[in-house]
Amino acid sequence: MIIVMKGNSPINETERVSTEIENWGLTPKKILVNTKLLLSQ
């Protein structure tokens, strides 16, 4: 699964998405690339 978010997204929104992924039993990995934040599992 790959989720692409804008790099300037509010930190609380990225944390909310990370927490939701963890609730599914997955371990999110955050990668900042240029102006985008990738959350992958």
N, C-alpha and C positions, 0 to 999 in steps of 0.2 A: 504494500500500500504506500502510495506517495501522496502527500498533501503539499500543495504549493501555496504559500501566503506571501503577501507583499512584505518586503523587508522592513517597512515602516509601520507594520501592524502594531497595535498597542500590546505591551508585554503581557497584560492580563488576558488578552485574547489568545495569545500563543500558549500561555500556561493552561488556559481552559481546554484548548484542543489537546495539549499533551496529557492532561489529566484524563480526558475522555478516552484517549487511546490506551492509557494505562488501565482504565476501568474495563477495557475489553480484554485485558490480559496480555497486551503487547508492550514492548519496550520501545518508546520513540527515540529516534536519533535526530538531532537538530543540525542542519547544515546551512550556513549563510552563504549564498552564492550571488554575487553582484547585488542586485536590489531585491532578491527573493529569498524567503526562508523555506527550506524544504524539511518536512517532517517525514521520516520514512521508518519502516519496520523491516 
